[in-house]
Amino acid sequence: NTYFITKVQTRGDEILKAKGSSSGFSAANAVADHMRNWYFGAKSSEEIVSMGVISNGKHYGVPKNICFSFPIFCCGNFRYEIVDDL
């Protein structure tokens, strides 16, 4: 527990040392990528991303109404499809 907690608490400094940019910028960049995929759709017909969505109970055994990170194909215009059988 001690090692993991310390690693989580100091991850920002480690990212700054490794990349030369802040962890805040890294997180903001990830959010921008996520929103771009969701709005404009995937760059290719084979690109799958991970996205937290509310389960309808029909995929991967995740109960209905649970927010879960599924493999997603972004169709554009905020539409997506959960990719089954991975």
C-alpha positions as CSV (number, residue, x, y, z in Angstrom):
1,N,0.0,0.0,0.0
2,T,2.7,2.5,0.8
3,Y,4.6,2.1,-2.5
4,F,1.4,2.5,-4.6
5,I,0.1,5.5,-2.7
6,T,3.4,7.2,-2.9
7,K,3.6,6.6,-6.7
8,V,0.1,8.0,-7.2
9,Q,0.9,11.1,-5.2
10,T,4.1,11.8,-7.1
11,R,3.0,10.9,-10.7
12,G,2.8,14.5,-11.7
13,D,6.5,15.1,-10.9
14,E,7.5,11.9,-12.7
15,I,5.6,13.0,-15.9
16,L,7.1,16.4,-15.8
17,K,10.6,14.9,-15.5
18,A,10.1,12.3,-18.2
19,K,8.2,14.5,-20.8
20,G,9.2,18.0,-19.9
21,S,5.5,19.0,-19.7
22,S,3.0,18.9,-16.8
23,S,0.6,16.1,-16.1
24,G,-2.1,18.7,-16.3
25,F,-1.3,19.3,-20.0
26,S,-1.2,15.5,-20.6
27,A,-4.7,15.1,-19.0
28,A,-6.1,18.1,-21.0
29,N,-4.7,16.6,-24.2
30,A,-6.4,13.3,-23.5
31,V,-9.7,15.1,-22.9
32,A,-9.3,17.0,-26.2
33,D,-8.6,13.7,-28.1
34,H,-11.6,12.0,-26.5
35,M,-14.0,14.9,-27.4
36,R,-12.6,15.1,-31.0
37,N,-13.2,11.3,-31.5
38,W,-16.7,11.5,-30.0
39,Y,-17.7,14.6,-32.1
40,F,-15.9,14.0,-35.4
41,G,-15.7,10.2,-35.3
42,A,-12.8,7.8,-35.6
43,K,-9.9,8.6,-37.9
44,S,-10.3,5.2,-39.6
45,S,-12.9,2.5,-39.7
46,E,-10.7,0.3,-37.6
47,E,-9.9,2.7,-34.8
48,I,-11.2,1.6,-31.4
49,V,-10.9,3.8,-28.3
50,S,-11.8,3.2,-24.7
51,M,-14.7,5.3,-23.4
52,G,-16.6,5.3,-20.2
53,V,-20.3,4.9,-21.0
54,I,-23.5,3.8,-19.1
55,S,-24.1,0.1,-19.7
56,N,-27.3,-1.1,-21.2
57,G,-26.7,-4.6,-19.8
58,K,-26.0,-6.2,-23.2
59,H,-22.2,-6.1,-23.4
60,Y,-19.4,-8.0,-21.6
61,G,-21.6,-9.0,-18.7
62,V,-21.6,-5.5,-17.3
63,P,-24.9,-4.8,-15.4
64,K,-27.3,-2.2,-16.7
65,N,-26.8,1.4,-15.5
66,I,-23.2,0.9,-14.5
67,C,-20.6,3.4,-16.0
68,F,-17.9,1.2,-17.5
69,S,-15.0,1.7,-19.9
70,F,-15.9,-0.2,-23.0
71,P,-14.1,-0.6,-26.4
72,I,-15.8,2.0,-28.6
73,F,-16.0,2.8,-32.2
74,C,-16.8,6.6,-32.5
75,C,-19.3,7.2,-35.4
76,G,-19.3,11.0,-35.1
77,N,-21.9,13.5,-34.1
78,F,-21.6,12.1,-30.5
79,R,-22.7,8.7,-31.6
80,Y,-20.8,5.5,-30.7
81,E,-21.0,1.8,-30.9
82,I,-19.7,-0.6,-28.3
83,V,-17.3,-3.1,-30.0
84,D,-18.2,-6.7,-28.9
85,D,-16.1,-9.9,-28.9
86,L,-12.7,-8.5,-28.2
